[in-house]
Structures are given as C-alpha cells and as structure tokens.
Amino acid sequence: MRKIVFGDNLAVLAGLDTASVDLIYVDPPFNTGKRQERQQIKTVHDEAAGDRTGFAGRSYRTIRLGKSGYEDAFDDFMGFLAPRFEQAHRVLTDTGSFFCHIDYREVHYCKVLLDQIFGRDSFMNEIIWAYDYGARSKQKWSTKHDNILWYAKNPNDYTFNFEEMDRIPYMAPGLVGKEKAARGKTPTDVWWHTIVSPNGKEKTGYATQKPLGVLERIVKIHSNPGDLLLDFFAGSGTLGQAAAKHNRNYILIDNNPQAIQTMTTRLTPTNPTLIGCETLHTETDESPTTLETETHF
C-alpha cells in the first residue's frame, strides 16, 4: 500500500481503520504567522548569457519557474491539531509510535495536548534536531533547531529496533580508545544533521522539506519491513521516500496541490496510487509520465 491522498486530512483520517498504522510522523505547519515560500529555479548551460558559474567554470543561466509555499497562520492552532491528533491515536497499532515535528514556538503547547490524548506515560522523548545553517541573529541566540516529540501508543510495548541505529563519531575519540572510536557511538536525543542543501540533489523545491536522513533514522528504528507508515501533513513526501527505501508502505496526505505535485514527481519510482486527484503529470527530461489515479480511499 503506497498512496498519495489529496484532501482534508481530518476527513481522510476518519476513514482509516482503527489500529491500522504502525508509525505516524507529522510535520504540521509551525504557526509562524507568515507565508512559507521557496523560489523554484532551474539552470541551463549558457556561455553567452550565464549568470552563475558551475563545474569546471562553465556558465549557466537561471530560469525562474515560480514560487511554492503555503500560509502558516492559525487563530486556534491547538484547536486545529487536536482532532487530527486524536484520530492519529485511534489509527495507531498497539505497538505504534507517533512523532510530531514542530518548532520552539509551539512545542510546549503540542506536548500538553499530546499528553492529554496519549497520556503522559506515553511520552518517550523530545528529540532535538540541530543544524547550523542560515542567517544569524544579532538580538538573541540564533535558533538552529527543531523539536520532535515521540509518543508510544503503549509505553510498555513499542517498536524500537536498537540494532538498526546508525552510529556517529565520538566528539573526543582519543578518550575512548581506537576500537570504540572506529565503531562510533549511538545517537542521543540531540540529532545533528544538516538541512536539505539548497543546491543538493535531494532538494525538491518545496518550502519546508525535511532531510531524508532524519526520517530514515525514525523509519528504521521505529518500524519494521512491510509496516504501514502515515504522514498526514506530507508536504514534500520525505516520509514516503524513507519508507519505500526501507521496504515499508506509506499513506501520504496533503491538501496543497503543490505538495501533491512535488510528492508525485519525487515518488514516481515507488509506484504510488493517487487518491482524490485528477491525473497528474510529472515532467522528465524525456517525456511526461501519467500516474494511476483513484477517486476513492
């Protein structure tokens, strides 16, 4: 089951079976009060009129394709999230986990809300995703992290594949010996990982795309091959890519047509079924590819 669904996530969630999803990750709007937007461009080789320099000094001309984004402002953010989180709790399997990716402005309110829905005993970790990129503030400590809240449906029985955990270098390898230094250490609840590079191959052009490496860590450790994973604020579809890469199934839901187009293009190799969509075309260098669509869920 690999599906991309266009529609109101609350209505779609209500149609999912109880205890049918093994892992949920959501990256909801952060309620920043402003529009999240990213300029989309492409470059073509042009020695005569190029405005940027690439590999081996070749000149390239920038073509601006437009902007993608969404309004990120809610009068009652917790009122918006509450019924969706309640549905998330319902559709999780007994050994399932829920991850809420949010920022410092809203994380405290989200935790109180999730404590009420899942129970305080189900709170397992607050993971800090730390990165070091972008502008620096001269008025306060520069904010360079997001928060990821992890809740287990059953805090006494949940999927946690410790052996799948990647290892990271010791900060002071000389203190632990050559053998340990070569093996590396397991991560803590602070994850250092770069953002999606503005010039990297991973970039889709979607305004709030999250790094594949962060989602892969969650997928490998908190689910098993063949499991069903869900993201109902799917955005650029990173959870779907991580799921497919590690032999999991996925359901991705979003009500932003630009998000659906981004996911469709990105996940075409995983053969998703499109639900609630008109036929979408993903442009390649050679020819457009039409994906199968359905009108029901």
C-alpha positions in Angstrom: 0.0 0.0 0.0 1.7 3.2 -1.2 -0.8 6.0 -1.6 -0.8 9.8 -2.0 -4.1 11.4 -1.0 -5.2 14.9 -1.8 -7.8 16.2 0.6 -8.6 17.4 4.1 -6.5 15.2 6.4 -9.1 15.1 9.1 -11.7 13.6 6.8 -9.2 11.1 5.4 -8.0 10.1 8.8 -11.6 9.4 9.9 -11.8 6.9 7.0 -8.8 4.9 8.1 -9.3 1.7 10.1 -8.6 1.7 13.8 -5.2 0.3 14.8 -4.1 0.0 11.1 -1.0 2.2 11.0 2.4 1.2 12.5 4.1 4.6 12.6 3.0 8.1 12.2 5.3 11.1 11.6 3.8 14.5 11.0 5.5 17.9 10.3 2.5 20.2 10.7 2.6 23.9 9.9 4.6 25.7 12.6 2.1 28.6 13.0 4.8 31.1 12.3 2.2 33.7 11.3 3.8 34.2 7.8 3.8 32.5 4.4 6.3 29.7 4.0 7.7 30.1 0.5 10.6 29.0 -1.7 11.6 30.2 -5.1 11.8 27.5 -7.8 14.5 27.7 -10.4 16.4 25.7 -13.0 19.6 26.4 -14.7 20.7 25.8 -18.4 24.1 25.9 -19.9 24.6 29.3 -21.5 28.2 30.6 -22.0 26.9 33.8 -23.6 24.3 35.0 -21.0 25.1 32.9 -18.0 24.6 34.5 -14.6 26.3 31.8 -12.5 29.3 29.6 -12.7 29.2 25.8 -12.3 31.5 22.8 -12.7 34.8 23.4 -14.5 34.0 27.1 -14.8 31.0 26.6 -17.2 28.4 29.3 -17.3 24.7 28.7 -16.6 21.6 30.9 -17.0 19.0 30.9 -14.2 15.4 30.4 -15.2 12.8 31.3 -12.5 9.9 28.8 -12.5 7.8 30.4 -9.8 7.3 30.0 -6.1 5.8 27.3 -3.9 4.5 27.6 -0.4 1.5 28.0 1.9 0.1 30.3 4.6 1.3 29.3 8.0 -1.0 31.1 10.4 -3.9 29.8 12.6 -6.2 31.6 15.0 -6.5 28.5 17.1 -3.6 26.2 16.3 -4.2 23.7 19.1 -7.9 23.6 18.2 -6.9 22.7 14.6 -4.4 20.0 15.7 -6.4 18.3 18.5 -9.0 16.3 16.4 -6.2 15.3 14.0 -4.0 14.0 16.8 -7.0 12.2 18.3 -7.5 10.4 15.0 -3.8 9.6 14.9 -4.0 7.9 18.3 -7.0 5.9 17.1 -5.4 4.6 13.9 -2.1 3.6 15.5 -1.5 0.0 16.2 -0.9 -1.1 19.8 2.9 -1.1 19.3 2.9 2.0 17.1 4.6 5.4 17.6 3.7 8.9 16.9 6.3 11.6 16.0 5.3 15.3 15.9 7.9 17.6 14.3 7.4 21.2 15.5 9.4 24.2 16.4 10.2 26.1 19.6 7.2 28.4 19.3 4.6 25.6 19.6 6.3 22.6 21.1 5.2 23.3 24.6 1.5 23.6 23.7 1.8 20.5 21.5 3.3 18.5 24.3 0.5 19.4 26.7 -2.1 18.5 24.0 -0.4 15.1 23.3 -0.1 14.3 27.0 -3.9 14.7 27.2 -4.5 12.5 24.1 -1.8 9.8 24.5 -1.3 10.0 28.3 1.8 11.4 30.0 3.2 7.9 30.4 3.3 7.5 26.6 5.7 10.4 26.2 9.1 8.8 25.4 11.4 11.6 24.1 11.8 15.1 23.0 14.3 14.9 20.2 16.2 18.0 19.2 17.2 18.2 15.6 20.1 20.6 15.5 21.5 22.2 12.4 23.9 25.0 11.6 22.9 26.9 8.5 21.4 30.2 7.6 21.3 33.8 9.0 22.5 34.7 12.5 20.6 37.0 14.8 22.3 40.0 16.5 19.5 40.4 19.0 19.3 36.9 20.5 20.8 33.4 20.4 20.3 32.2 16.8 17.6 29.5 16.7 19.0 26.5 14.9 16.9 23.5 16.0 13.5 21.9 15.6 11.7 19.7 18.2 10.4 16.2 17.5 8.0 14.7 20.2 7.9 10.9 20.3 4.9 9.2 21.9 4.3 5.4 22.0 0.8 4.1 21.9 1.7 1.6 24.6 4.8 2.8 26.6 5.4 -0.8 27.7 5.4 -2.4 24.2 6.5 -0.5 21.2 8.8 -1.0 18.2 12.4 0.1 18.8 15.0 -1.6 16.7 18.2 -0.6 18.5 20.3 -2.7 16.2 19.2 -0.5 13.3 20.6 2.6 14.9 23.3 4.3 12.9 26.5 5.3 14.8 28.1 8.7 14.9 31.6 9.8 15.6 32.8 10.5 19.2 33.5 14.1 19.8 36.7 13.2 21.6 37.8 9.9 20.1 41.1 10.0 21.9 39.3 9.4 25.2 37.6 6.1 24.3 40.3 4.1 22.5 40.7 3.1 18.9 38.2 0.2 18.9 35.3 2.3 20.2 36.3 5.3 18.1 36.2 3.2 15.0 32.8 1.8 15.9 31.3 5.2 16.8 28.6 5.8 19.4 24.8 5.6 19.2 23.0 9.0 19.0 21.3 10.6 21.9 18.1 12.7 21.9 20.1 15.5 20.1 20.5 14.8 16.4 23.0 16.9 14.5 22.0 16.8 10.8 22.3 19.4 8.1 19.2 20.9 6.4 18.4 20.0 2.8 21.1 21.7 0.8 19.7 24.5 -1.4 21.9 23.2 -4.2 21.9 19.4 -3.5 20.3 16.6 -5.4 17.8 15.9 -2.5 16.2 19.3 -2.9 12.6 19.2 -4.3 11.9 23.0 -4.2 9.2 22.5 -1.5 9.4 25.2 1.1 9.6 23.2 4.2 11.3 20.0 3.0 12.9 17.9 5.8 16.1 15.9 5.3 15.8 12.3 4.3 18.5 11.2 6.8 16.3 12.4 9.8 13.3 10.5 8.5 15.4 7.4 7.7 16.5 7.2 11.3 12.9 7.3 12.6 11.7 4.8 10.0 14.5 2.2 10.5 14.3 2.2 14.3 10.5 2.6 14.9 9.1 0.4 12.2 9.7 -2.9 10.5 9.8 -4.0 6.8 6.2 -4.3 5.5 4.8 -1.9 8.1 2.3 0.9 7.1 3.6 4.5 7.8 1.5 7.6 7.7 2.1 11.3 7.3 -1.0 13.5 7.2 0.9 16.8 6.7 3.0 15.2 4.0 4.5 18.2 2.2 7.4 17.1 0.0 6.9 13.4 0.8 10.1 12.7 2.6 8.5 10.1 4.9 7.3 8.2 1.7 10.8 8.2 0.3 12.3 6.9 3.5 9.5 4.3 3.8 9.9 3.0 0.3 13.7 2.9 0.6 13.4 0.6 3.6 10.6 -1.7 2.3 7.8 0.0 4.2 4.3 1.0 2.9 3.0 4.6 3.2 0.0 6.8 3.1 0.8 10.5 2.5 -2.0 13.1 2.8 -1.9 16.8 2.0 -4.4 19.4 0.8 -1.8 21.6 -1.0 -1.8 20.9 -4.8 1.9 21.9 -4.9 2.7 19.3 -2.3 0.8 16.7 -4.2 2.7 17.6 -7.4 6.1 17.5 -5.5 5.3 14.1 -4.0 4.1 12.7 -7.2 7.2 13.7 -9.0 9.5 12.5 -6.2 7.9 9.2 -5.6 7.0 8.1 -9.1 9.7 5.3 -8.8 7.8 3.8 -5.9 4.6 3.4 -7.9 2.1 5.2 -5.7 -1.6 5.3 -6.2 -3.1 8.8 -6.3 -6.4 9.3 -4.5 -8.7 12.3 -4.8 -6.5 13.7 -7.6 -7.0 14.5 -11.2 -4.4 12.9 -13.4 -1.1 14.5 -12.7 1.9 14.6 -15.0 5.5 14.6 -13.8 7.8 16.2 -16.3 11.1 14.4 -17.0 13.9 15.3 -19.4 12.4 13.0 -22.0 8.6 12.7 -21.7 5.7 13.1 -19.2 4.6 10.1 -17.2 1.0 9.7 -16.2 0.3 8.1 -12.8 -2.7 6.0 -12.0 -5.4 7.7 -10.0 -8.4 6.6 -7.9 -11.4 8.5 -6.7 -11.9 6.5 -3.5 -9.9 5.6 -0.4 
